[in-house]
Amino acid sequence: MFFLTRERTQQTSWSAYNIKPLKMILCFKVATLITEQIAHDFWEMLMARNEKLAREKIPGICESLLAQVPNLADARSREVVSETLEWSRSHPEALDIFIAGRQAKNGHMPNMVAFANLLDGLEGFSKRWQRPLKKIVHDRQSQFEGSLAEWHKMFSNASDEPIQRPGETIVFQKVAGSTFEVSASDESAGIQIADLILWLFRQHLSGKRLPTASGQLLN
């Protein structure tokens, strides 16, 4: 829940906020406090129609999380998380949580979060294999086509200048020089192969055997 990492040095220490490993550890700890109801309430806040409705939901969410804080194992985490939640509960007007517009809200969707990770992974493969990435073909998703294209444009045209942060170096540019296309699966052999691999992986995770007839296709 991103408003917990608001940069308030008097509540959350500089190191906990700015050093990524410490920040991630704190985020994972907070994640253990989130019940299904809290997650539902938080999602409603993100998807609220206007900023006033979104901010009105913050104190209740903070209160629900505060009730879960005693479940944290160590005293320092309980202290840090409690202080941050108490401050957030009292100052909902200071938290940057509302984004207007359907396409902007798409950025919260799992599809878009996964797409950013996908671009990062493709950039890594391109560098390791020393081969430039020419074209990205994504399966057609009418709700997200505009957002996907916009994110590709944003990342591929970002600066390639490294940014130094405590314990890490960040480069915002990914998949530079590539084009982005959206295609239906029946028009792209690559998408069909990806769908097949995902189906096989899902069968494996669920412990299901492959249909008997599938073996005949391999012979």
Secondary structure, 3 states (H helix, E strand, C coil): CHHHHCCCCCCCCHHHHHCHHHHHHHHHHHHCCCCHHHHHHHHHHHCCCCHHHHHHHHHHHHHHHHHHHHHCCCHHHHHHHHHHHHHHHHCHHHCCCCCCCHHHHHHHCHHHHHHHHHHHHHHHHHHHHCCCCCEEEEECCCCCHHHHHHHHHHHHCCCCCCEEECCEEECCCCCCCCEEEEECHHHCHHHHHHHHHHHHHHHHHCCCCCCCCHHHHHC
